[in-house]
Structure formats: C-alpha cells, structure tokens
Amino acid sequence: MNESSAAARAAQLRYVPLERIPISRPVNRIAFIARSCAGRQVLDLGAMDETAWKAKQGRGTWLHEAIAAQAQRVEGVDNSALVSAGGLTTADNAVIRQGDVNRVDALLRTAIEPPDVIVAGELIEHLENPLQFLRQFAGIKRLSGKTLILSTPNASALHNFLIGAMCRESTHRDHLCILSYKTLSTLCTRAGFTGWEIIPYFAKFDEMKQRHAGVVRFAVSLVQGVINSFEWMFPLLSFGYIVRIRL
C-alpha cells in the first residue's frame, strides 16, 4: 500500500459503530516485520523481550533475532536491567544497548547515519503515553522518508473473547493499554502522520508450546490452528496489529 491509499483509508473512517473497515488478511508478525527490515539499517526499540528472550533464542520466535538475520545492521534499545552498560551483543550485526525509547532524538544524536527502519514490536501497550511516544517521530527531520513499524495486541482479538467467557484475561502486568484498529488509526492521525497501513497478525502460542510436551503441546497447536482459521476469515478478530508508518 502506498502513502496516499493508506491515508485515504484513515480518512474514510467515520467512527460509527456499524461502518465496514477495509482490512487485509492476517500475516505472521515476526516474518512480516523481519522481511520489511531486509538489507536495512534498523533501530529496534524495546528489543529485549526480557520475559522470554533466552527461551526464544534460536527458535525463530524472538523478533530482534529474526530482524538481525535479514537486516544489514540492528541497533537495539531497551531499559532492561539485563542489558549491561557496555551493551549486549546478540549477533555479528546486532547489539542491544541501554536507552530510553521515549527519547529517540537523543538516541539518533550518537548515530552516524539515521536508521532506514525503526521497529517497536509489542511496545506501545507498555508505555504510559503512546501518543507522546508516536509524536516524537513526526518532529525528527532526520527520519523524514524513513519507516516506523509498530506491533501491538488487538483489543478485539478472538482469544480475548474465548478466555473472557471463562472469566479469564490474558494481560501482562506491564500492559497499560490495549488497542483496536480504530484507536490505532486515531493515534496515527493525532501524532501527525500522513501515510500508514494497519495489518492484522495471527495468534502464535509459541511460549505455551515451549513449556509443554506431548498431548498438551499438540492440544495447544490444535487450538492455535482453529483460532488462525477464524482469524483468516474474520481479520478484525486477529491476535494483534502491525502498523507500518511512512515518516
């Protein structure tokens, strides 16, 4: 999708309950974002994924690692205590350093060249002020013409309904908000962006499958397959969204 068509979609939203939302079929989140970074210089914000990064290494389920496998160079930023003052080397072409994702301008001052792509995977739901986080990019002239890629869980996901029917909720203790297609579009509009696209992504229960074996793992895979089928038919019920923004 080009910038004009993405902006046109946003302009078409009337924010009434029964309007039809034009949306594509869901994609594999990690594979899609990694492909978008192929051969590029990448700034990976919130790169650590400290809840499970060690378990995900070498399994194709850690976004930072998948990006590094295709990108020219990846500079990760995270405020995790697991990242030492000297940084954490994650690949020959990738490192994660201590830093504040809400101060991207300061991070870029130390960079020789601005990144081609900035990734914020599963990050904005952890931030106290997602709109302020997004607005910072519109004010950085060095990023003009570059790409910002976000991903975040979907408030209207099918799995939320299913476990909600059992009086349960799948929310991490660090999550401060959960967003929908329309609220993401509103954030992009108010942040001052002029071109973006919102792409749904499939549910993947990789961590749950890694913790179990045998019958339980098979059952998890079966449930994932059923949910993915419904997500394909009804994309607004997908697990989450990727937002690709032209800066």
Secondary structure, 3 states (H helix, E strand, C coil): CCHHHHHHHHHHCCCCCCCCCCCCCCECHHHHHHHHCCCCEEEEECCCCCCCHHHHCCCCCCHHHHHHCCCCEEEEEECCCCCCCCCEEEECCEEEEECCCCCHHHHHHCCCCCCCEEEEECCHHHCCCHHHHHHHHHCCHHHCCCEEEEEEEECCCHHHHHHHCCCCCCCCCCCCCCECHHHHHHHHHHHCCCEEEEEEECCCCHHHHHHCCHHHHHHHHHHHHHHHHHHHHCHHHCCEEEEEEEC
